[in-house]
Amino acid sequence: VEFWADPEATAATLPSGLSPDPKSNGHALMMFLDWQFTAQCDELLDPARYQYREAFVLLDAMYRDTPVMWCPYIYVDNDAALARGWTQGFPKKMGSIFQTRTFAAASPAAAPIVPGGRFGASLSAHGQRLAEACITLRKPVENGLSLLRRPTVLLRYFPRLAAGYRDKPAVNELAMSITDNLTVADAWVGEGELNIPDAQGEELHALAPRRIESGFRYSLSYSVTDLKILEDHTRK
């Protein structure tokens, strides 16, 4: 779901090295994904470990003169994905994520990808509902890659617990995600709905929508083989 949040709230999440985009501060995406992962050892054949679901927010920002997206909050339901995300710089937390699936066999529950088709999604954590979304499809998108027009910037931050070093993290790097072989297929656009209620002990609700722009559904694939370090604050 594409939406606009409180510009002050979105700017408050930005780390050192990023600044608000003067043209689109407050512009955001919330994405719900149903992933299958594999690497060199046929991990896709072990779906119990390497299928997972994820929900996260991306915000418009600037890295110097480059428009980027920043990920302040992300939830996942799989520990392998959690650990890999921390390595990349995604601030992943455990959550419960569900979304409507579509199926080839026609039925009332198959969620066809047609004009008027509807898809729902939800995010919960620690016994609280954190987000609910619904989209209604209207038409295909000719260029699905236009949905991901900005690179994503992340913060790799690993603190120390040793006395005397707690304000000197072992790793503090601003990094850009490198996505090889990025493919978007069967992209559709339509109306979006998004509710992010107040939740005790969470921060996501600070980005509750003020205005909904649109809703999307698409299939996505890419490879992760590199990470570009933009700034290394560990050495400062």
C-alpha positions in Angstrom: 0.0 0.0 0.0 1.3 3.4 -1.0 0.5 6.2 1.5 1.5 9.4 3.1 2.4 9.6 6.8 3.3 12.5 9.2 6.4 14.1 7.6 7.8 14.9 11.1 7.4 11.2 12.1 9.0 9.9 9.0 12.0 12.3 9.3 12.5 11.3 12.9 13.3 7.7 11.9 16.2 8.7 9.6 19.7 7.7 10.7 22.9 9.9 10.3 23.7 10.2 6.6 20.1 10.4 5.4 17.9 13.4 5.1 14.2 14.0 4.3 13.3 14.2 0.6 12.1 17.8 0.2 9.9 16.7 -2.6 8.2 13.7 -1.0 8.9 13.7 2.8 6.2 11.5 4.3 5.7 9.3 1.3 5.7 5.6 2.3 5.1 2.1 1.2 4.0 -0.8 3.5 4.6 -4.2 1.9 3.4 -7.7 2.9 5.4 -10.5 1.3 5.2 -14.3 1.1 8.8 -15.3 0.3 10.7 -18.5 -0.8 14.4 -18.4 -0.4 17.3 -20.4 -1.8 21.0 -20.3 -2.0 23.6 -22.8 -3.2 22.3 -25.9 -1.4 18.7 -26.3 -2.7 17.2 -24.6 0.3 13.9 -24.3 -1.5 13.5 -28.0 -0.9 13.4 -27.3 2.9 10.3 -25.1 3.0 9.9 -25.4 6.7 13.1 -23.4 7.1 13.2 -21.3 4.0 9.7 -20.1 3.4 8.6 -17.1 5.4 6.4 -14.0 5.5 7.4 -10.4 6.0 5.9 -7.0 6.5 7.8 -3.7 6.4 7.7 0.0 5.7 9.8 1.9 3.2 10.1 5.7 3.4 11.3 8.3 0.8 14.6 9.9 1.8 17.8 11.4 0.4 21.4 10.2 0.5 23.2 13.3 -0.5 21.8 14.0 -4.0 20.4 10.5 -4.5 16.7 9.7 -3.8 16.5 6.5 -1.8 14.1 4.4 0.4 14.8 3.8 4.1 13.5 0.9 6.1 12.8 1.8 9.7 10.5 -1.1 10.7 10.3 -4.7 9.5 8.7 -7.9 10.8 9.4 -11.5 9.8 8.2 -14.9 11.0 11.3 -16.9 10.4 14.6 -17.0 12.4 16.8 -17.6 9.3 15.4 -14.6 7.6 15.8 -12.6 10.8 19.5 -13.4 11.1 20.1 -12.7 7.4 18.2 -9.5 7.6 20.4 -8.2 10.5 23.5 -9.0 8.5 22.1 -6.9 5.6 21.0 -4.1 7.9 17.2 -4.7 8.0 16.1 -4.1 11.7 14.0 -7.2 11.7 11.7 -8.2 14.6 9.6 -11.4 14.9 5.9 -11.1 14.0 3.0 -12.9 12.5 2.2 -12.0 8.9 -0.6 -13.3 6.7 -1.9 -12.3 3.2 -4.4 -13.5 0.8 -3.0 -16.1 -1.7 -4.1 -16.7 -5.2 -4.4 -20.2 -6.8 -4.7 -21.6 -10.3 -7.8 -23.7 -9.6 -10.8 -21.4 -9.8 -12.9 -21.1 -6.7 -14.4 -18.3 -4.5 -11.3 -18.6 -2.3 -8.8 -18.5 -5.2 -8.5 -14.7 -5.2 -8.3 -14.2 -9.0 -6.0 -11.5 -10.3 -8.7 -9.6 -12.3 -10.3 -6.1 -12.1 -12.1 -6.0 -8.8 -10.0 -8.7 -7.2 -9.4 -8.1 -3.5 -6.5 -9.1 -1.3 -6.0 -8.6 2.4 -3.0 -8.7 4.7 -2.2 -8.4 8.4 0.7 -8.0 10.8 0.7 -8.9 14.5 3.4 -9.1 17.2 3.4 -9.9 20.9 -0.4 -10.5 20.9 -1.2 -7.1 19.3 -2.5 -6.4 15.8 -0.1 -3.8 14.3 -1.4 -3.4 10.8 -4.2 -4.4 8.4 -4.3 -3.8 4.7 -6.7 -4.5 1.8 -6.3 -3.7 -1.9 -8.8 -3.8 -4.7 -7.2 -4.5 -8.1 -8.2 -2.3 -11.1 -5.7 -2.7 -13.9 -2.2 -4.1 -14.8 0.9 -2.0 -14.5 2.9 -2.0 -17.7 6.3 -1.4 -16.0 6.2 -3.2 -12.7 9.8 -2.1 -11.9 8.6 1.5 -11.6 7.2 0.5 -8.2 10.8 0.0 -6.9 12.4 3.0 -8.6 14.6 3.9 -5.6 17.4 1.9 -4.0 16.9 0.9 -0.4 19.4 2.2 2.3 19.9 0.3 5.5 21.7 0.7 8.8 24.1 -2.1 9.9 24.3 -1.5 13.7 25.7 -4.0 16.1 26.3 -2.6 19.7 28.8 -3.9 22.3 28.0 -5.0 25.8 31.5 -4.7 27.1 31.9 -2.1 29.8 33.4 1.1 28.5 32.3 0.3 24.9 28.5 0.6 25.0 28.6 3.9 23.1 31.1 2.5 20.6 29.2 -0.1 18.4 31.2 -2.9 16.8 29.5 -2.1 13.5 27.8 1.2 12.5 27.5 1.3 8.7 25.1 3.0 6.3 24.6 0.6 3.5 22.8 0.3 0.2 21.0 -2.9 -0.7 22.2 -4.3 -4.1 19.6 -6.4 -5.8 20.7 -8.4 -8.8 18.3 -9.9 -11.4 15.4 -7.8 -10.1 12.2 -9.0 -11.7 8.6 -7.9 -11.2 5.8 -9.9 -12.8 2.0 -9.6 -12.9 1.9 -6.2 -11.4 -1.6 -4.6 -10.8 -2.6 -1.3 -9.3 -5.9 -0.3 -7.6 -7.2 1.1 -4.4 -5.5 0.5 -1.1 -6.6 0.5 2.5 -4.2 0.5 5.5 -4.9 0.7 9.2 -2.0 1.0 11.7 -3.5 1.2 15.2 -1.8 2.3 18.4 0.1 -0.6 20.0 1.8 -0.6 23.4 5.5 -1.1 23.2 5.7 -0.5 19.4 6.6 2.5 17.3 5.0 1.6 13.9 1.8 3.5 14.7 3.7 6.8 14.5 3.7 6.2 10.7 -0.1 5.7 10.5 -1.5 6.8 7.2 -2.8 10.4 6.8 -3.7 9.7 3.1 -3.8 6.6 1.0 -2.4 6.8 -2.5 -2.9 3.4 -4.0 -2.6 -0.4 -3.6 -0.5 -2.9 -5.5 -0.1 -6.6 -6.0 2.8 -8.2 -7.8 5.3 -11.1 -7.8 8.9 -10.2 -7.1 12.3 -12.0 -7.3 15.9 -10.9 -6.9 19.3 -12.1 -5.8 21.5 -10.7 -3.0 25.2 -11.0 -3.7 26.6 -7.7 -2.5 26.0 -4.7 -0.2 27.4 -1.3 -0.8 28.8 0.5 2.2 28.0 4.2 1.9 29.4 5.4 5.2 31.3 3.7 8.0 30.6 5.5 11.2 32.3 2.7 13.3 35.7 4.3 12.6 34.7 7.9 13.6 
